[in-house]
Amino acid sequence: MEIKIKKGLDINLQGAAPRPADSGSLLWVRPESVAVCPDDFPGFVPKAAVKEGDAVEAGAPLLFDKNNPEIKLVSPVSGTVRAVVRGDRRKLLRVEVVPAEMSAPSALKPEPAADFRTALMGSGLWCMMRQRPYDIVPDPKRTPRDIFVTAFDSSPLAPHLEYAVADGMADLEAAVTALSDLTSGKVYICVPEGTPLKPVKGAEWVTVSGPHPSGNVGPQIAAIAPVNKGETVWTLDVVTLRKIGQLARTGSIDAADMITVAGPEVATPAYLLTVAGADVKSLLAGRMKGAPGHRRIISGSVFTGVKVGIDGYLRYPYRQVSVIREGDDADEFMGWANPGASKMSVKRSVLGHFLRGRLFAPDARVNGGHRAMILSGEYDKVLPMDIMGEYLIKAIMARDIEQMEQLGIYEVAPEDFALPEYVDTSKHPLQRIVREGLDFMRSEVE
């Protein structure tokens, strides 16, 4: 099957990491500390399984879900629990672990389980999948209609995921076989044009082309088999698929993850090998440009990532660290209204709009102010789904459940509105609005 995404937008940023020859040539970065943040897993209600000072092995539970205790988040490394960090009203923010000395990450060895479904929940891999509707950790009481796997990330400066799985065909086949037993439908794997990956036995192979967000699973589902009310699908990326296959074949999981460190403020962009939740300071050590100024360090892409700072951690589900200028110390003629050629924009009032082949170094400024929503159809130009984006956002803001259902709330996730948020003249935080709308629907409808 082939699908072509026509609507979308690719932006060209400076600081892309050069592609490695193979995964074996990647530099291993040992983190000084790692953290598991439950906020990265919507629908997961955390309760600590460890306390400060505990020694843990790689794959040992750190957190479990209060509503489904068999679903756990595990330690990516062997070491000692440094802190169980809480915020307001004792909300659990993260569990920090200091790794033991290691030249390479130890394999994760989850606790033994009676069946594969239980093993998946106890290994931490269950939390690496998402359920639509609501974009949450899958509800174990529901059987998905289909399972969708995306094998590429089309966001700016993202890593090429095929390098992480190119030598894991046996693992991919084992994962497809195992997941096929958990769904009443099909397992779809969506790959980009020209992929070096070969079709996986038992999966529906889908070739996807077009601009970003062609690598997002939302537009892929919309083009293949949209989610209707009352239906459930699961989504995951191909790296998680391989880890599921490793669990099915061997009972252990490779803890290493391939990531990119990139962006206009990175002097030596590169692909690296590390573990989930690694501290950003270790990943960026010796790689930043020497020029003074304020920088924004993002776990993830400039569209959907989380601002973490130099003392932050690599957050899930992101496999990249992006660094751009903050912009709060910028001093330029006319400020944001300067129509300079060095500025990246979708608006024709800026000269940079016409320089399509140029690599840009944007900063984090909003370049404008919040105002009432303008129904101009600008969302539709970059939203490749059969959804009236502006009207859905208005229905979410009004908490109109019936309108939200009719306009497609069950099909979307916050990442699907990253590009509309970027082009939005009114400067609304669309991803946050969609997240709040999904949480509201789940609390009212479920």
GUTI-331351 format. One record per residue (C-alpha): residue in three letters; z, x, y. Coordinates in steps of 0.001 Angstrom, whole numbers, plus 524288, in hexadecimal, padded with zeros to 5 digits. Layout:
// GUTI-331351
ala, Z, X, Y $
...
***
This chain:
// GUTI-331351
met, 80000, 80000, 80000 $
glu, 7FD11, 8049A, 80DC4 $
ile, 8027E, 7FF75, 81A80 $
lys, 7FF66, 8039C, 8286C $
ile, 8094B, 80254, 83355 $
lys, 801B0, 7FFF4, 83FE6 $
lys, 80C93, 7FDAF, 849B7 $
gly, 815F8, 80880, 84D1B $
leu, 8174B, 814FA, 854D9 $
asp, 817B5, 82370, 851C1 $
ile, 81E0C, 82C2F, 85BE8 $
asn, 81BAD, 83AC9, 85C1C $
leu, 827F8, 842BC, 85E2C $
gln, 829A0, 8515C, 85F74 $
gly, 83185, 858A9, 8556E $
ala, 82C2C, 853E1, 84871 $
ala, 830B4, 85BB1, 83CA2 $
pro, 825BA, 862F2, 8357B $
arg, 82336, 85DBC, 827E4 $
pro, 828F2, 8663B, 81D21 $
ala, 8209B, 86BC2, 8123E $
asp, 82969, 86513, 80844 $
ser, 83762, 86034, 806EA $
gly, 83B80, 86CEE, 80077 $
ser, 8391D, 87479, 80D1B $
leu, 842DA, 86CB9, 81546 $
leu, 84E88, 87366, 81B8D $
trp, 85B99, 86E9D, 81625 $
val, 865B9, 86BB1, 820B7 $
arg, 873C4, 86AE1, 81C32 $
pro, 87B0B, 86139, 824F2 $
glu, 8887B, 86486, 82A59 $
ser, 88C5E, 85668, 827F8 $
val, 88644, 8499A, 823A1 $
ala, 88973, 83B95, 826FE $
val, 886F3, 82E2C, 82121 $
cys, 8864C, 8238B, 82BA0 $
pro, 8878A, 81584, 82682 $
asp, 88101, 80FFF, 832C1 $
asp, 87440, 81588, 82D5E $
phe, 874D7, 80B84, 8225D $
pro, 87451, 7FD99, 827D8 $
gly, 87AF1, 7F3CA, 81EFB $
phe, 883F5, 7FE15, 81931 $
val, 8924B, 7FAED, 81C43 $
pro, 8990D, 80821, 81A99 $
lys, 8A619, 80B85, 814AD $
ala, 8AA24, 819AD, 812FA $
ala, 8AB4B, 81EE5, 80523 $
val, 8B0DE, 82C11, 809A5 $
lys, 8BA98, 8315B, 8136C $
glu, 8BB0E, 83D90, 81BAD $
gly, 8BD16, 849E3, 813B6 $
asp, 8B779, 8446B, 80706 $
ala, 8AE83, 84D3F, 7FF23 $
val, 8A1D2, 84678, 7FB47 $
glu, 89675, 849CB, 7F290 $
ala, 88836, 84757, 7F60F $
gly, 885A4, 8392E, 7F263 $
ala, 893E6, 834E3, 7F344 $
pro, 89653, 82801, 7FA9B $
leu, 89AB4, 82919, 808C0 $
leu, 89975, 81ABE, 80C75 $
phe, 89795, 80DF0, 8054B $
asp, 893A6, 8004A, 80994 $
lys, 89F02, 7F6D0, 80B05 $
asn, 89683, 7EB5B, 806D9 $
asn, 88FE0, 7F26E, 7FB8C $
pro, 898CC, 7FDBE, 7F756 $
glu, 88EBB, 802B4, 7ED9C $
ile, 885F3, 8069C, 7F920 $
lys, 88A08, 81418, 7FDE4 $
leu, 88668, 81ECD, 80763 $
val, 8883B, 82C44, 8017D $
ser, 88A74, 83A15, 8062A $
pro, 87DCE, 84208, 8073C $
val, 8855D, 84EB7, 804DB $
ser, 89128, 85417, 7FDD9 $
gly, 89C08, 85782, 8073A $
thr, 8A7F6, 85268, 80E70 $
val, 8A95D, 84604, 81670 $
arg, 8ABFA, 84ABF, 82441 $
ala, 8AD92, 83DA5, 82AEF $
val, 8ACA1, 82F01, 82935 $
val, 8A8ED, 82B6B, 8371B $
arg, 8AC2C, 81DF2, 83C6B $
gly, 8A922, 81755, 8494F $
asp, 8ADD5, 80B24, 85046 $
arg, 8B583, 801BF, 847B1 $
arg, 8B566, 80C2A, 83D30 $
lys, 8A6E6, 80A77, 83AE2 $
leu, 8A272, 814DE, 8313C $
leu, 89876, 81D5D, 83842 $
arg, 8961B, 8287E, 82EB6 $
val, 89B94, 83106, 82408 $
glu, 899F3, 83F9D, 82665 $
val, 89961, 84982, 81B47 $
val, 899B7, 85856, 81C66 $
pro, 890E9, 85DEA, 811B1 $
ala, 8955D, 8685D, 80857 $
glu, 88DD1, 87520, 8088D $
met, 88045, 872D6, 802EC $
ser, 87339, 879B2, 802F2 $
ala, 86C65, 86CEB, 7FFAB $
pro, 87131, 85EDD, 7FE91 $
ser, 8776B, 85A7D, 7F1D4 $
ala, 8713A, 84EFA, 7EAC5 $
leu, 877F7, 841F3, 7ED0A $
lys, 87E4B, 83D29, 7E092 $
pro, 88296, 82F08, 7E231 $
glu, 88D02, 828DB, 7D9C6 $
pro, 88807, 823ED, 7CC7E $
ala, 883FE, 81596, 7CC1E $
ala, 88148, 80B95, 7C196 $
asp, 87393, 8085B, 7C68F $
phe, 869A3, 80D97, 7D036 $
arg, 86C1A, 8031A, 7DA71 $
thr, 87A83, 806B7, 7DB06 $
ala, 87719, 8153A, 7DB05 $
leu, 86E1A, 812F3, 7E69E $
met, 878F7, 80C4A, 7EE47 $
gly, 882BF, 816F8, 7EAFF $
ser, 8799D, 82230, 7EE41 $
gly, 877CC, 81EF0, 7FCA8 $
leu, 8694A, 81C5A, 7FA87 $
trp, 86B2B, 80DA3, 7FB13 $
cys, 86F09, 80F36, 80963 $
met, 86282, 816F1, 80BE0 $
met, 85A94, 80A8F, 809AA $
arg, 85944, 7FF01, 812D4 $
gln, 85805, 7F077, 810A3 $
arg, 84F93, 7E769, 81894 $
pro, 85344, 7DE00, 81E46 $
tyr, 85DD7, 7E3CF, 82701 $
asp, 85AA0, 7F24E, 824B8 $
ile, 86760, 7F4E6, 81D89 $
val, 86C15, 7FBFB, 81170 $
pro, 86704, 7F373, 80634 $
asp, 86FA8, 7E867, 80171 $
pro, 871DA, 7EB05, 7F2DA $
lys, 87264, 7DC5A, 7F057 $
arg, 86417, 7DAB7, 7F45A $
thr, 857F8, 7DE3E, 7ECA6 $
pro, 84D09, 7E354, 7F558 $
arg, 83FC0, 7DCE7, 7F4F3 $
asp, 83958, 7EA63, 7F6A8 $
ile, 83D2D, 7F858, 7F9D5 $
phe, 835BE, 7FFFD, 80448 $
val, 8359D, 80ECD, 80525 $
thr, 82FFC, 815E2, 810D6 $
ala, 82B46, 823AD, 80DF1 $
phe, 82955, 8282C, 81C06 $
asp, 82F75, 827E4, 82975 $
ser, 82605, 825F9, 834BF $
ser, 82FFE, 8278C, 83FB2 $
pro, 82EDA, 832FA, 84945 $
leu, 83249, 8407A, 843BC $
ala, 83620, 83A99, 83691 $
pro, 83582, 842C4, 82A19 $
his, 82ABF, 840D7, 82021 $
leu, 83267, 83ABF, 8150A $
glu, 82848, 83E18, 80AAB $
tyr, 82CF5, 84C44, 80AF7 $
ala, 83A47, 847D7, 80624 $
val, 834EB, 8408D, 7FA45 $
ala, 8280C, 8473C, 7F6F8 $
asp, 82DB6, 84DB6, 7EAE3 $
gly, 835AB, 841F3, 7E687 $
met, 82BC4, 83916, 7DFDC $
ala, 8347D, 83752, 7D3DD $
asp, 83FBD, 83334, 7DCA4 $
leu, 8373A, 8297E, 7E407 $
glu, 83263, 82350, 7D76D $
ala, 84046, 82258, 7D22C $
ala, 844BC, 81BFB, 7DEDC $
val, 839C8, 811F0, 7DEB2 $
thr, 83D02, 80E83, 7D09A $
ala, 84B77, 80D01, 7D3E5 $
leu, 8492B, 804FE, 7E03C $
ser, 83F5A, 7FC2F, 7D961 $
asp, 84AA0, 7F73E, 7D124 $
leu, 851FF, 7F357, 7DD75 $
thr, 84743, 7EAF7, 7E38C $
ser, 84012, 7DEDB, 7DF5B $
gly, 833B7, 7E3CD, 7E5FD $
lys, 82CDF, 7F0AA, 7E8C6 $
val, 8303F, 7FE24, 7EDCD $
tyr, 826E4, 801FC, 7F8C6 $
ile, 82527, 81009, 7FD55 $
cys, 81E68, 81171, 80A8C $
val, 8181D, 81EA5, 80D47 $
pro, 81015, 82403, 818AB $
glu, 801AC, 82718, 81810 $
gly, 7FEFE, 8345A, 81214 $
thr, 80C33, 8354A, 80B5B $
pro, 80D9B, 83FF0, 800F9 $
leu, 815E6, 836AA, 7F8D6 $
lys, 80FF7, 830A8, 7ECAC $
pro, 811A0, 82259, 7E8E6 $
val, 81E66, 81FCB, 7E1C7 $
lys, 81DCA, 81892, 7D4FD $
gly, 8235D, 80ADF, 7D5E6 $
ala, 8227D, 809D7, 7E4C6 $
glu, 818D0, 802F5, 7ED86 $
trp, 81246, 80DE8, 7F563 $
val, 80F45, 80A5E, 8038F $
thr, 80807, 81345, 80D0D $
val, 80BB3, 81104, 81B47 $
ser, 80488, 815D3, 82757 $
gly, 8063F, 813F3, 835E6 $
pro, 80F57, 8180F, 840EA $
his, 81E1D, 81783, 840F5 $
pro, 824DE, 80F0A, 83C0B $
ser, 81BD8, 80FBA, 83037 $
gly, 82668, 81791, 8292E $
asn, 830D2, 80D2A, 82B8E $
val, 83328, 80454, 82005 $
gly, 8334C, 7F7F0, 82870 $
pro, 824C4, 7F7D7, 82BD5 $
gln, 821BE, 7FBD6, 81DD8 $
ile, 82910, 7F013, 8186F $
ala, 822AF, 7E734, 82282 $
ala, 81529, 7EBB5, 81E2F $
ile, 817E5, 7EAE4, 80F8B $
ala, 8215E, 7DFA7, 80D02 $
pro, 82970, 7DAAF, 8188C $
val, 83787, 7D679, 816A0 $
asn, 83996, 7C7CA, 81751 $
lys, 84638, 7C058, 818ED $
gly, 84E1D, 7C0BE, 80C66 $
glu, 84773, 7CD26, 8076F $
thr, 84D37, 7DAC9, 80660 $
val, 84682, 7E7FB, 805A0 $
trp, 84BE4, 7F5C2, 804F0 $
thr, 84692, 80177, 80C46 $
leu, 8486D, 8102F, 80B28 $
asp, 84141, 81CE5, 80DC1 $
val, 83ACD, 8259E, 803B2 $
val, 8456D, 83019, 80474 $
thr, 84FA1, 82618, 80074 $
leu, 84659, 8217C, 7F5CF $
arg, 845EF, 82F2E, 7F02F $
lys, 854C0, 8303C, 7F05C $
ile, 8559F, 82347, 7E915 $
gly, 84C7A, 828FD, 7DEF9 $
gln, 85503, 83514, 7DDAF $
leu, 860CB, 82C6C, 7DB4B $
ala, 85964, 824A1, 7D102 $
arg, 8545C, 830C7, 7C9F5 $
thr, 85FBC, 83A41, 7CABA $
gly, 86BA4, 8331C, 7CFF5 $
ser, 86C6E, 83C65, 7DB9E $
ile, 865DE, 83D07, 7E903 $
asp, 86082, 84856, 7F0FB $
ala, 86909, 848EF, 7FD22 $
ala, 85F2D, 85094, 80557 $
asp, 85767, 84973, 80FCA $
met, 84B71, 84E20, 81733 $
ile, 84C2F, 84BC8, 825D6 $
thr, 8456E, 85032, 83249 $
val, 84B91, 855E3, 83E7E $
ala, 841C7, 85387, 84954 $
gly, 83F48, 84F62, 85744 $
pro, 83B80, 85515, 86485 $
glu, 848C6, 85BAC, 86608 $
val, 8486A, 8629E, 858D7 $
ala, 84366, 87093, 8598C $
thr, 840A5, 871EE, 84AF6 $
pro, 83DB8, 86497, 844ED $
ala, 83E83, 8650C, 83630 $
tyr, 84014, 85E0C, 82953 $
leu, 84D89, 860B9, 823A7 $
leu, 854D4, 85E00, 81723 $
thr, 862AC, 858B4, 818B8 $
val, 86B26, 84D52, 81433 $
ala, 86D03, 83F81, 8193E $
gly, 8769A, 83EAB, 8247A $
ala, 875AA, 84D11, 8283F $
asp, 87B65, 850E1, 8355D $
val, 8714E, 85250, 84028 $
lys, 876FB, 85F10, 84546 $
ser, 8738B, 86603, 83891 $
leu, 865D7, 86061, 8386E $
leu, 862DB, 86472, 84677 $
ala, 86963, 871CD, 84635 $
gly, 86038, 87BC1, 84C7D $
arg, 8552E, 871E9, 84E19 $
met, 8572B, 86C74, 85BD2 $
lys, 84FC6, 87101, 867BC $
gly, 85768, 87978, 8712A $
ala, 853BA, 871CD, 87D6D $
pro, 85F6D, 86B6A, 88421 $
gly, 86098, 85CBA, 88573 $
his, 865D1, 850C7, 87EC0 $
arg, 86021, 84D3F, 87186 $
arg, 8607A, 84133, 8690C $
ile, 86236, 84423, 85A90 $
ile, 85DAF, 838F9, 85207 $
ser, 85FD5, 836E2, 84399 $
gly, 852CF, 830A5, 8406D $
ser, 846B7, 82E26, 8488B $
val, 84601, 82BB4, 8571D $
phe, 842FB, 81D69, 85409 $
thr, 84DD1, 819A5, 84A9B $
gly, 85750, 82512, 849B6 $
val, 865A5, 82621, 84D51 $
lys, 86A7C, 82EA4, 85888 $
val, 87426, 837D4, 851FC $
gly, 87629, 843E4, 85A67 $
ile, 87841, 851C2, 855BA $
asp, 8850E, 84DF4, 84F08 $
gly, 87EDF, 842A6, 847BB $
tyr, 87970, 84104, 83A18 $
leu, 86C8C, 83DDE, 83392 $
arg, 86CFA, 82F27, 83211 $
tyr, 866FA, 826B2, 82790 $
pro, 85BC0, 82322, 8258B $
tyr, 85634, 82DB8, 82E4B $
arg, 85016, 83A33, 82938 $
gln, 84DE5, 840D3, 8363D $
val, 854FC, 845D6, 84237 $
ser, 84D93, 84430, 84F10 $
val, 8515C, 84AF8, 85BB3 $
ile, 84C23, 8470B, 86916 $
arg, 8509E, 84885, 87731 $
glu, 85B06, 83EEB, 87B95 $
gly, 854B2, 83D90, 888F5 $
asp, 86141, 83AC0, 8906C $
asp, 85FDC, 847BC, 89771 $
ala, 85169, 84618, 89ABB $
asp, 84D48, 84831, 8A8CF $
glu, 83F5A, 84401, 8AB9D $
phe, 837AD, 83E0B, 8B6AF $
met, 83817, 82F0B, 8B640 $
gly, 84080, 82F5D, 8A9EF $
trp, 83C1E, 82626, 89F1D $
ala, 8316F, 82092, 8A7D9 $
asn, 82A1A, 82D7F, 8A850 $
pro, 81CF8, 82AF2, 8A180 $
gly, 81BDC, 838E7, 89C7E $
ala, 812D5, 83DD5, 891D7 $
ser, 81E61, 8438E, 88A75 $
lys, 82457, 83625, 88841 $
met, 82217, 82E91, 87BBF $
ser, 81FCE, 82010, 87DAC $
val, 81873, 81438, 87886 $
lys, 81661, 80F87, 88683 $
arg, 809D9, 812CB, 88DC8 $
ser, 8116C, 81568, 89A3A $
val, 81549, 822A2, 8947A $
leu, 80B36, 82D77, 8933D $
gly, 810E2, 831FF, 8864D $
his, 80C27, 8252E, 8804A $
phe, 7FE2D, 82A47, 88080 $
leu, 80143, 83783, 87A53 $
arg, 80177, 832BB, 86C50 $
gly, 8004C, 84020, 86602 $
arg, 80B23, 84679, 86DCE $
leu, 8186E, 84A01, 8680D $
phe, 82372, 844B1, 87069 $
ala, 8319D, 84898, 87296 $
pro, 8382A, 83BF1, 8770E $
asp, 84667, 83A9C, 87ABA $
ala, 84FF8, 82FAA, 87799 $
arg, 84F32, 8287E, 8849B $
val, 84C13, 81A03, 88423 $
asn, 84332, 81B39, 89010 $
gly, 84610, 80E07, 895E3 $
gly, 8508D, 803B1, 89579 $
his, 8546B, 7F7D6, 88D9B $
arg, 84E56, 7EB0D, 89207 $
ala, 84AFF, 7DD98, 88CDE $
met, 841AF, 7DD5C, 88149 $
ile, 83365, 7DCC6, 88511 $
leu, 82B2D, 7D52F, 87B3E $
ser, 81F36, 7DDC1, 87CA4 $
gly, 81B97, 7DFAB, 86E5B $
glu, 81E92, 7EE3C, 86EDC $
tyr, 826B3, 7ED96, 86260 $
asp, 81B1D, 7E827, 85AE2 $
lys, 812E7, 7F432, 85DDB $
val, 81BD7, 7FCFE, 855CD $
leu, 8221B, 7F372, 84C22 $
pro, 8194B, 7F2B0, 84010 $
met, 81FCF, 7E6BC, 83A27 $
asp, 81C6F, 7D858, 83AE7 $
ile, 8281E, 7D5EC, 843AE $
met, 82934, 7D165, 851C7 $
gly, 83226, 7DC76, 855B0 $
glu, 835C6, 7D82E, 86365 $
tyr, 83927, 7CA63, 85F25 $
leu, 84114, 7CF69, 853A0 $
ile, 848FF, 7D81A, 85CB6 $
lys, 84B88, 7CC9C, 865CC $
ala, 84FD5, 7C42E, 85A43 $
ile, 85927, 7CEEB, 855BF $
met, 85EFC, 7D032, 8635C $
ala, 860D6, 7C16D, 863C6 $
arg, 866A7, 7C174, 855EB $
asp, 85D32, 7B682, 8523A $
ile, 85DC2, 7B701, 84358 $
glu, 852A4, 7AD74, 840F4 $
gln, 8496F, 7B493, 84A28 $
met, 84D53, 7C1BA, 84499 $
glu, 849C8, 7BD1C, 836EC $
gln, 83CD7, 7B762, 83B3D $
leu, 83928, 7C3B5, 842D4 $
gly, 83B75, 7CD0B, 83771 $
ile, 8493A, 7D291, 83874 $
tyr, 849BF, 7D430, 829A4 $
glu, 83E2C, 7DD9F, 829CE $
val, 842CF, 7E777, 833CE $
ala, 84C0F, 7F2EB, 8355B $
pro, 85021, 7F9E2, 841EB $
glu, 84670, 8050A, 83F93 $
asp, 83B30, 7FB51, 84053 $
phe, 83E5E, 7F967, 84EC3 $
ala, 83F4B, 807D6, 8523B $
leu, 8318B, 80871, 857C5 $
pro, 832D7, 7FB84, 85F22 $
glu, 83F60, 80101, 864F6 $
tyr, 83809, 80D38, 8692E $
val, 82D45, 80597, 8702A $
asp, 83631, 7FAD9, 87559 $
thr, 834C6, 7F9A3, 88419 $
ser, 841C3, 7F26A, 884C6 $
lys, 84965, 7FD7F, 87E33 $
his, 85081, 7F4DF, 8745F $
pro, 857C0, 7FB7C, 868FB $
leu, 84F82, 7F448, 85F00 $
gln, 85452, 7FB79, 852E3 $
arg, 86266, 7F863, 85636 $
ile, 85ED4, 7EA3A, 858FC $
val, 85812, 7E8EC, 84BC2 $
arg, 863A4, 7EF4C, 844AF $
glu, 86D00, 7E5C7, 84B23 $
gly, 863F2, 7DA75, 847E2 $
leu, 8633D, 7DE39, 83984 $
asp, 87209, 7DF87, 838B1 $
phe, 8739E, 7D258, 83F54 $
met, 86A27, 7CBC0, 835F1 $
arg, 87117, 7D171, 82A22 $
ser, 87E43, 7CCD8, 82EEC $
glu, 87930, 7BF1E, 831CB $
val, 86F85, 7BC9D, 826D1 $
glu, 874CB, 7C3E4, 81AFB $
***
